[in-house]
């Protein structure tokens, strides 16, 4: 027990160090962790790691999906629902079909049902890898919205394909009509379970006397309950978690009413998701020796050849699919043509961001070892190895080249979207005006007798003037980007100096630590207005 605990702690420390190194050499950490895990696994004497797919599905998948759903913009999701649906369902099914027939023709002894099994495994791209690679790069908001929306539901469609293909291999029977009906039943009822379960947790948050700590703990429990409830009835746990997460996110302003609750919950989830993301990608690399040892009669070079061909297929199919999805609906509908054209750059980036990840590996590992008649599952180890090669090729090759493609295409915003700092200033002006109007309408007598209320009003009015002046300055600097960059550098330098001053104040012990922490939190918020989420 102690040895296992030390192994886990040691792995966590190594993962943290690797992430810091990845940030230093400016490589997206999912790519670096897979490479590092692969390198570590080849060191003599390192324990061979065997992953339990049930643990990956149950421990890692629900919170990762829930967090992705929570931070997905429902407005953007609904606006681009057509493209998201064609990617999450249409592309998954097309990839599964092409991979099924290609693998049947390519690999001796591979049946069509086994081909669909492999297709269902390698068809869904990994959202974590794509968003991590894109973080900090200048990518259109539309691109991010489509990739995040696709990632929410493509796991559900691919797992359903996998489930039916697995049943076909195990029983030797398959009915397209029955499979189609079951697909809609499994996915639809998963959504129903997710919404129903989310209503229960909504009521707990809303009407029971919770605390910030309890609220944060409940949000961690929620995805597991939704996932297990749906899977218990043989419905889609993925769709349950996604639909429940979208519902809770949309109603979050009603249930998390205090700043402390939101800050506490954000801290808990940032830490939880970071650790899980980091672990799952290094585990992919560490799993390789066990996968190779299980190849059996198939040589390593044959396995690599099959994996490279399947990798090429999934990349090409995605690129060929994305351009018709982006442009054909515009030719057919005048309403769709009202939106700015995506051109050729946006589809290229979305197409090249189809990196596979942990869901594909966990799905492959979940293939049973034995058939119903107690014989070995045919070519199980080869399917797992091909899956690993596809993950490795798409994650490393596409992940490393995606930033280069973005820089070479020099893509800018497609839709008319205000920069974040301008939106923040405009929002603050509306909030300040609302405060001033409420004071004038409801608290006029307090303004005359209470100096604190009067000072607050003066502060808000001064803030309105400053924000308006800030917006005017931004308009003047539109064509002078260097001025804005210089301003940001100066502000960050001042914030850094203020942090040092707070440290001196703390050592002087004149003020309480609580008040110093509050001042530090305000500095964090001020810095965040400039840096956005680049350092999160």
C-alpha positions as CSV (number, residue, x, y, z in Angstrom):
1,X,0.0,0.0,0.0
2,X,2.8,2.4,0.9
3,X,4.7,1.5,-2.3
4,X,1.6,2.3,-4.4
5,X,1.1,5.6,-2.6
6,X,4.7,6.6,-3.1
7,X,4.4,5.6,-6.8
8,X,1.4,7.8,-7.2
9,X,2.9,10.8,-5.4
10,X,6.2,10.4,-7.3
11,X,4.2,10.3,-10.6
12,X,2.3,13.5,-9.6
13,X,5.6,15.3,-8.8
14,X,7.2,14.2,-12.1
15,X,4.1,15.4,-13.9
16,X,4.2,18.8,-12.3
17,X,7.9,19.2,-13.2
18,X,7.3,18.1,-16.8
19,X,4.4,20.6,-17.1
20,X,6.7,23.4,-15.9
21,X,9.4,22.3,-18.3
22,X,6.8,22.2,-21.2
23,X,5.9,25.8,-20.3
24,X,9.5,26.9,-20.3
25,X,10.2,25.4,-23.8
26,X,6.8,26.6,-25.0
27,X,5.3,23.2,-26.0
28,X,1.7,22.4,-25.2
29,X,1.9,20.2,-22.2
30,X,-0.3,17.3,-23.5
31,X,2.2,16.8,-26.4
32,X,5.2,17.0,-24.1
33,X,3.7,14.7,-21.4
34,X,2.9,12.0,-24.0
35,X,6.5,12.2,-25.3
36,X,7.9,12.3,-21.7
37,X,5.7,9.3,-20.6
38,X,6.9,7.4,-23.7
39,X,10.6,8.2,-22.8
40,X,10.1,7.3,-19.1
41,X,8.5,3.9,-20.1
42,X,11.6,3.0,-22.1
43,X,13.9,3.4,-19.1
44,X,15.1,0.0,-17.8
45,X,13.5,-0.9,-14.4
46,X,10.6,1.4,-14.7
47,X,7.4,-0.4,-13.5
48,X,5.1,-1.4,-16.4
49,X,1.9,0.5,-16.0
50,X,-1.4,-1.2,-16.8
51,X,-4.4,1.1,-17.0
52,X,-7.9,0.0,-16.0
53,X,-10.2,1.5,-18.6
54,X,-13.1,1.5,-16.2
55,X,-11.0,3.8,-13.9
56,X,-10.2,6.2,-16.7
57,X,-13.9,6.3,-17.8
58,X,-15.2,6.7,-14.3
59,X,-12.6,8.8,-12.6
60,X,-11.4,11.1,-15.4
61,X,-14.1,11.4,-18.1
62,X,-17.1,12.8,-16.1
63,X,-15.3,15.8,-14.5
64,X,-13.4,16.6,-17.8
65,X,-16.6,16.6,-19.8
66,X,-18.5,18.5,-17.0
67,X,-15.8,21.2,-16.9
68,X,-15.8,21.6,-20.7
69,X,-19.6,21.9,-20.7
70,X,-19.5,24.4,-17.8
71,X,-17.3,26.8,-19.7
72,X,-18.9,26.4,-23.1
73,X,-20.9,29.4,-24.2
74,X,-24.5,28.2,-24.7
75,X,-25.1,31.1,-27.1
76,X,-22.1,30.1,-29.2
77,X,-23.0,26.5,-29.0
78,X,-26.5,27.2,-30.3
79,X,-25.3,29.7,-32.9
80,X,-23.0,27.1,-34.5
81,X,-25.1,24.0,-33.8
82,X,-25.3,23.1,-37.5
83,X,-21.5,22.9,-37.9
84,X,-21.0,21.3,-34.5
85,X,-23.6,18.6,-35.2
86,X,-22.0,17.8,-38.6
87,X,-18.6,17.4,-36.9
88,X,-19.7,15.6,-33.8
89,X,-22.1,13.2,-35.5
90,X,-21.6,13.3,-39.2
91,X,-17.8,13.3,-39.1
92,X,-17.6,10.6,-36.4
93,X,-19.9,8.3,-38.5
94,X,-18.0,9.0,-41.7
95,X,-14.7,8.4,-40.1
96,X,-15.9,5.2,-38.6
97,X,-17.2,4.0,-42.0
98,X,-14.0,4.9,-43.9
99,X,-11.8,3.3,-41.2
100,X,-13.9,0.2,-41.1
101,X,-13.7,-0.5,-44.8
102,X,-10.0,0.6,-45.1
103,X,-8.9,-1.6,-42.2
104,X,-10.8,-4.6,-43.5
105,X,-9.0,-4.3,-46.8
106,X,-5.6,-3.5,-45.2
107,X,-5.3,-5.9,-42.3
108,X,-5.5,-9.7,-43.0
109,X,-8.3,-11.3,-41.0
110,X,-9.9,-8.0,-40.0
111,X,-13.7,-8.2,-40.3
112,X,-16.0,-5.3,-41.1
113,X,-17.4,-5.3,-37.6
114,X,-13.9,-5.1,-36.2
115,X,-13.3,-2.2,-38.6
116,X,-16.3,-0.3,-37.2
117,X,-15.0,-1.1,-33.7
118,X,-11.6,0.5,-34.6
119,X,-13.4,3.4,-36.3
120,X,-15.5,4.2,-33.3
121,X,-12.4,4.2,-31.2
122,X,-10.3,6.6,-33.3
123,X,-13.0,8.9,-34.6
124,X,-13.4,11.4,-31.7
125,X,-10.8,14.2,-31.4
126,X,-9.6,15.2,-27.9
127,X,-10.8,18.6,-26.8
128,X,-8.2,19.0,-24.1
129,X,-5.3,18.7,-26.5
130,X,-6.8,21.1,-29.0
131,X,-7.7,23.9,-26.5
132,X,-4.4,23.6,-24.7
133,X,-2.4,23.9,-28.0
134,X,-4.6,26.9,-29.1
135,X,-4.3,28.7,-25.7
136,X,-2.4,31.9,-26.1
137,X,-2.6,31.9,-29.9
138,X,-4.7,34.3,-31.9
139,X,-7.5,32.1,-33.1
140,X,-11.0,33.3,-34.1
141,X,-13.7,32.9,-31.4
142,X,-15.8,31.0,-33.9
143,X,-13.0,28.4,-34.2
144,X,-12.8,27.9,-30.5
145,X,-16.6,27.7,-30.1
146,X,-16.9,25.0,-32.8
147,X,-14.0,22.9,-31.5
148,X,-15.4,23.1,-27.9
149,X,-18.9,22.3,-29.0
150,X,-17.8,19.4,-31.1
151,X,-15.7,17.9,-28.3
152,X,-18.8,18.0,-26.0
153,X,-20.8,15.5,-27.9
154,X,-18.5,13.6,-30.3
155,X,-17.4,11.3,-27.5
156,X,-21.0,10.2,-27.1
157,X,-21.5,9.4,-30.8
158,X,-18.2,7.6,-31.0
159,X,-18.9,5.5,-27.9
160,X,-22.3,4.5,-29.3
161,X,-20.7,3.4,-32.5
162,X,-18.1,1.4,-30.5
163,X,-20.9,-0.2,-28.4
164,X,-22.8,-1.4,-31.4
165,X,-19.7,-2.6,-33.2
166,X,-18.6,-4.5,-30.1
167,X,-21.9,-6.2,-29.9
168,X,-21.6,-7.2,-33.5
169,X,-18.2,-8.7,-33.0
170,X,-19.3,-10.6,-29.8
171,X,-22.6,-12.0,-31.3
172,X,-21.9,-11.9,-35.0
173,X,-25.2,-10.1,-35.6
174,X,-25.9,-6.5,-36.6
175,X,-29.1,-4.7,-37.6
176,X,-28.8,-1.2,-39.0
177,X,-32.4,-0.4,-38.2
178,X,-32.1,-1.6,-34.7
179,X,-28.8,0.2,-34.2
180,X,-30.2,3.5,-35.5
181,X,-33.2,3.3,-33.1
182,X,-31.0,2.4,-30.2
183,X,-28.6,5.3,-31.0
184,X,-31.4,7.9,-30.7
185,X,-32.7,6.2,-27.6
186,X,-29.4,5.9,-25.8
187,X,-28.4,9.5,-26.7
188,X,-31.8,11.1,-26.1
189,X,-32.4,9.3,-22.8
190,X,-28.9,10.3,-21.7
191,X,-29.9,13.9,-22.1
192,X,-33.1,13.3,-20.2
193,X,-31.2,11.8,-17.3
194,X,-28.7,14.6,-17.3
195,X,-31.3,17.4,-17.2
196,X,-33.3,15.5,-14.5
197,X,-30.3,15.0,-12.4
198,X,-29.1,18.6,-12.9
199,X,-32.5,19.8,-11.6
200,X,-32.0,17.9,-8.4
201,X,-28.6,19.4,-7.8
202,X,-29.9,22.8,-8.8
203,X,-32.5,22.5,-6.0
204,X,-29.9,21.5,-3.5
205,X,-27.7,24.5,-4.3
206,X,-30.6,26.9,-4.5
207,X,-32.8,26.0,-1.6
208,X,-30.6,24.3,1.1
209,X,-28.2,26.3,3.4
210,X,-24.9,25.4,1.6
211,X,-21.5,27.0,2.2
212,X,-18.8,27.8,-0.4
213,X,-17.0,24.6,0.5
214,X,-20.2,22.5,0.2
215,X,-21.1,24.1,-3.1
216,X,-17.6,23.4,-4.5
217,X,-17.8,19.8,-3.3
218,X,-21.3,19.3,-4.8
219,X,-20.0,20.5,-8.2
220,X,-17.3,17.8,-8.1
221,X,-19.9,15.1,-7.1
222,X,-22.5,16.1,-9.8
223,X,-20.8,14.8,-13.0
224,X,-20.1,11.4,-11.3
225,X,-23.7,11.0,-10.2
226,X,-25.1,12.0,-13.7
227,X,-22.7,9.7,-15.4
228,X,-23.4,6.7,-13.2
229,X,-27.1,7.2,-13.2
230,X,-27.3,7.2,-17.0
231,X,-24.9,4.2,-17.4
232,X,-27.0,2.3,-14.8
233,X,-29.9,2.4,-17.2
234,X,-27.6,1.7,-20.2
235,X,-28.0,5.2,-21.6
236,X,-25.2,7.6,-22.6
237,X,-23.3,8.8,-19.5
238,X,-21.4,11.3,-21.7
239,X,-24.6,13.0,-22.9
240,X,-25.9,13.0,-19.4
241,X,-22.8,14.8,-18.1
242,X,-22.8,17.3,-21.0
243,X,-26.4,18.2,-20.9
244,X,-26.3,18.5,-17.1
245,X,-23.2,20.6,-17.2
246,X,-24.8,23.0,-19.8
247,X,-27.9,23.3,-17.7
248,X,-26.0,24.0,-14.4
249,X,-23.7,26.5,-16.2
250,X,-26.7,28.4,-17.7
251,X,-28.4,28.7,-14.2
252,X,-25.2,29.3,-12.2
253,X,-26.0,32.9,-11.6
254,X,-29.1,31.8,-9.6
255,X,-27.3,29.2,-7.4
256,X,-23.9,30.7,-6.8
257,X,-24.7,34.1,-5.5
258,X,-21.6,35.1,-3.5
259,X,-18.2,36.0,-4.8
260,X,-16.5,33.7,-2.3
261,X,-18.5,30.7,-3.6
262,X,-17.5,31.4,-7.2
263,X,-13.8,32.1,-6.4
264,X,-13.6,29.0,-4.2
265,X,-15.3,26.8,-6.9
266,X,-13.0,28.2,-9.6
267,X,-9.9,27.4,-7.6
268,X,-11.1,23.8,-6.8
269,X,-11.9,23.1,-10.5
270,X,-8.8,24.7,-11.9
271,X,-6.6,22.5,-9.7
272,X,-8.7,19.3,-10.3
273,X,-8.8,19.6,-14.1
274,X,-5.2,20.5,-14.4
275,X,-4.0,17.5,-12.4
276,X,-6.4,15.2,-14.3
277,X,-5.4,16.5,-17.7
278,X,-1.7,16.2,-16.9
279,X,-2.0,12.7,-15.5
280,X,-4.0,11.2,-18.4
281,X,-1.6,12.4,-21.0
282,X,1.5,11.1,-19.3
283,X,-0.3,7.8,-18.6
284,X,-0.9,7.4,-22.4
285,X,2.9,7.4,-22.9
286,X,3.6,5.1,-19.9
287,X,1.2,2.5,-21.3
288,X,3.2,1.8,-24.5
289,X,5.4,-1.1,-23.2
290,X,2.3,-3.0,-22.1
291,X,0.6,-2.4,-25.5
292,X,3.7,-3.6,-27.4
293,X,4.0,-6.7,-25.3
294,X,0.5,-7.6,-26.2
295,X,0.9,-7.5,-30.0
296,X,1.5,-11.2,-30.1
297,X,1.8,-12.6,-33.7
298,X,1.8,-9.1,-35.3
299,X,5.3,-7.7,-35.6
300,X,6.0,-4.2,-34.3
301,X,6.8,-2.8,-37.8
302,X,3.4,-4.2,-39.1
303,X,1.6,-2.6,-36.3
304,X,3.3,0.8,-36.9
305,X,2.5,0.5,-40.6
306,X,-1.2,-0.1,-40.0
307,X,-1.3,2.7,-37.4
308,X,0.4,5.2,-39.7
309,X,-2.1,4.4,-42.5
310,X,-5.1,4.7,-40.2
311,X,-3.7,8.0,-38.9
312,X,-3.4,9.3,-42.4
313,X,-7.0,8.3,-43.1
314,X,-8.5,10.0,-40.1
315,X,-6.5,13.2,-40.8
316,X,-7.5,13.3,-44.5
317,X,-11.2,12.4,-43.9
318,X,-11.5,15.3,-41.4
319,X,-9.9,17.8,-43.8
320,X,-12.1,16.6,-46.7
321,X,-15.2,16.8,-44.6
322,X,-14.7,20.2,-43.0
323,X,-14.7,22.3,-46.2
324,X,-18.1,21.1,-47.5
325,X,-19.5,21.5,-43.9
326,X,-18.2,25.1,-43.9
327,X,-19.3,26.2,-47.4
328,X,-22.1,24.0,-48.8
329,X,-24.8,25.3,-46.4
330,X,-23.9,28.8,-47.3
331,X,-24.6,28.0,-51.0
332,X,-28.0,26.6,-50.1
333,X,-29.3,29.1,-47.6
334,X,-29.5,32.9,-47.8
335,X,-29.9,33.1,-44.0
336,X,-26.6,31.4,-43.4
337,X,-24.8,33.7,-45.9
338,X,-25.5,36.6,-43.6
339,X,-22.7,35.4,-41.4
340,X,-19.2,36.2,-42.5
341,X,-17.6,33.6,-44.7
342,X,-15.1,31.3,-42.9
343,X,-12.9,31.4,-46.0
344,X,-10.2,28.6,-46.3
345,X,-8.2,29.4,-43.1
346,X,-10.8,28.7,-40.4
347,X,-11.7,25.2,-41.8
348,X,-8.0,24.4,-42.2
349,X,-7.4,25.1,-38.5
350,X,-10.5,23.2,-37.4
351,X,-9.5,20.3,-39.6
352,X,-5.9,20.2,-38.4
353,X,-7.0,20.4,-34.7
354,X,-8.4,16.8,-34.8
355,X,-5.9,15.4,-32.2
356,X,-6.9,12.1,-30.6
357,X,-6.4,11.5,-26.8
358,X,-7.4,9.7,-23.7
359,X,-11.0,8.8,-24.6
360,X,-9.8,6.8,-27.6
361,X,-7.2,4.9,-25.5
362,X,-9.6,4.2,-22.7
363,X,-12.2,3.0,-25.2
364,X,-9.7,0.6,-26.9
365,X,-8.5,-0.7,-23.5
366,X,-12.2,-1.5,-22.6
367,X,-12.4,-4.2,-25.3
368,X,-13.0,-7.4,-23.4
369,X,-10.2,-10.0,-23.3
370,X,-12.5,-12.9,-23.9
371,X,-15.5,-13.5,-26.2
372,X,-18.8,-14.9,-25.0
373,X,-17.6,-18.5,-25.8
374,X,-14.4,-18.0,-23.7
375,X,-12.2,-17.6,-26.8
376,X,-9.7,-14.7,-27.0
377,X,-11.1,-11.5,-28.5
378,X,-9.7,-11.4,-32.1
379,X,-6.9,-8.9,-32.7
380,X,-7.6,-7.0,-29.5
381,X,-3.9,-6.1,-28.9
382,X,-3.5,-4.9,-32.5
383,X,-6.5,-2.6,-32.2
384,X,-5.1,-1.1,-29.0
385,X,-1.7,-0.6,-30.6
386,X,-3.2,1.1,-33.7
387,X,-5.1,3.3,-31.4
388,X,-1.9,4.3,-29.6
389,X,-0.2,5.1,-32.9
390,X,-3.1,7.3,-34.1
391,X,-3.1,9.2,-30.8
392,X,0.7,9.6,-31.0
393,X,0.8,10.8,-34.6
394,X,-2.2,13.2,-34.4
395,X,-1.2,14.6,-31.0
396,X,2.5,15.1,-31.6
397,X,2.6,15.8,-35.4
398,X,-0.6,17.8,-35.6
399,X,-0.1,19.4,-32.2
400,X,3.4,20.6,-32.9
401,X,2.5,21.9,-36.4
402,X,-0.8,23.6,-35.5
403,X,0.7,26.8,-34.0
404,X,3.0,27.0,-37.1
405,X,-0.1,26.8,-39.4
406,X,-1.9,29.5,-37.4
407,X,1.1,31.8,-37.7
408,X,1.6,31.2,-41.4
409,X,-2.1,31.7,-42.3
410,X,-2.2,34.9,-40.2
411,X,-5.8,34.3,-39.5
412,X,-7.8,37.1,-37.8
413,X,-11.3,37.3,-36.3
414,X,-14.0,36.4,-38.7
415,X,-17.0,37.8,-37.0
416,X,-17.3,41.4,-35.7
417,X,-16.3,40.9,-32.1
418,X,-15.1,43.7,-29.8
419,X,-11.7,43.1,-28.1
420,X,-12.0,41.8,-24.5
421,X,-10.7,45.0,-22.9
422,X,-13.3,47.1,-24.8
423,X,-16.1,44.7,-23.8
424,X,-15.0,44.9,-20.1
425,X,-14.9,48.7,-20.1
426,X,-18.4,48.9,-21.8
427,X,-19.8,46.4,-19.3
428,X,-18.4,48.3,-16.3
429,X,-19.9,51.6,-17.6
430,X,-23.4,49.9,-17.7
431,X,-23.0,48.5,-14.2
432,X,-21.8,51.8,-12.9
433,X,-24.6,53.7,-14.5
434,X,-27.1,51.2,-13.0
435,X,-25.6,51.9,-9.6
436,X,-25.8,55.7,-9.9
437,X,-29.4,55.5,-11.1
438,X,-30.4,53.2,-8.2
439,X,-28.8,55.6,-5.7
440,X,-30.6,58.6,-7.2
441,X,-34.0,56.9,-7.4
442,X,-34.1,55.0,-4.1
443,X,-31.5,56.3,-1.7
444,X,-31.6,60.1,-2.3
445,X,-32.0,60.8,1.4
446,X,-29.1,58.6,2.3
447,X,-26.9,60.5,-0.1
448,X,-27.6,63.7,1.8
449,X,-27.0,62.2,5.3
450,X,-24.6,59.3,4.9
451,X,-21.1,60.3,3.8
452,X,-20.1,56.7,3.0
453,X,-23.0,56.4,0.5
454,X,-22.1,59.8,-1.0
455,X,-18.4,58.8,-1.3
456,X,-19.4,55.5,-3.1
457,X,-21.5,57.5,-5.6
458,X,-18.6,59.9,-6.3
459,X,-16.3,56.9,-6.8
460,X,-18.7,55.2,-9.2
461,X,-19.1,58.5,-11.2
462,X,-15.4,58.9,-11.4
463,X,-15.1,55.3,-12.6
464,X,-17.6,56.0,-15.4
465,X,-15.5,59.0,-16.5
466,X,-12.3,56.9,-16.4
467,X,-13.9,54.0,-18.3
468,X,-15.2,56.2,-21.0
469,X,-11.9,57.9,-21.3
470,X,-10.3,54.4,-21.5
471,X,-12.6,53.5,-24.4
472,X,-11.8,56.7,-26.3
473,X,-8.1,56.0,-25.8
474,X,-8.5,52.5,-27.2
475,X,-10.3,53.9,-30.3
476,X,-7.3,56.3,-30.8
477,X,-4.9,53.4,-30.4
478,X,-6.7,51.1,-32.9
479,X,-4.1,51.9,-35.5
480,X,-1.3,52.2,-33.0
481,X,-1.0,48.7,-31.5
482,X,2.4,49.5,-30.1
483,X,0.8,52.1,-27.7
484,X,-1.5,49.4,-26.3
485,X,1.3,46.9,-25.9
486,X,3.4,49.5,-24.1
487,X,0.5,50.3,-21.8
488,X,0.1,46.6,-20.9
489,X,3.8,46.3,-20.2
490,X,3.8,49.3,-18.0
491,X,0.7,48.1,-16.0
492,X,2.2,44.6,-15.5
493,X,5.5,46.2,-14.3
494,X,3.5,48.3,-11.8
495,X,1.5,45.3,-10.6
496,X,4.7,43.4,-10.0
497,X,6.1,46.3,-8.0
498,X,2.9,46.5,-6.0
499,X,3.2,42.8,-5.2
500,X,6.7,43.3,-3.8
501,X,5.4,46.2,-1.7
502,X,2.7,43.9,-0.3
503,X,5.3,41.4,0.7
504,X,7.2,44.2,2.5
505,X,4.0,45.3,4.2
506,X,3.4,41.7,5.3
507,X,6.8,41.5,6.9
508,X,6.2,44.7,8.8
509,X,3.2,43.1,10.5
510,X,1.3,46.3,10.7
511,X,-1.7,45.1,8.8
512,X,-3.6,41.8,9.1
513,X,-2.9,38.9,6.6
514,X,-6.5,38.9,5.6
515,X,-6.5,42.5,4.4
516,X,-3.2,41.9,2.6
517,X,-4.6,38.8,0.8
518,X,-7.6,40.9,-0.3
519,X,-5.3,43.5,-1.8
520,X,-3.4,40.8,-3.5
521,X,-6.6,39.3,-4.9
522,X,-7.5,42.7,-6.3
523,X,-4.1,42.9,-8.0
524,X,-4.7,39.4,-9.5
525,X,-8.0,40.7,-10.9
526,X,-6.4,43.8,-12.3
527,X,-3.7,41.7,-14.0
528,X,-6.2,39.3,-15.3
529,X,-7.9,42.1,-17.2
530,X,-4.7,42.5,-19.2
531,X,-3.4,39.0,-19.5
532,X,-6.8,37.2,-19.9
533,X,-6.4,33.4,-19.2
534,X,-3.0,33.0,-20.8
535,X,-1.3,31.9,-17.6
536,X,-4.1,29.7,-16.2
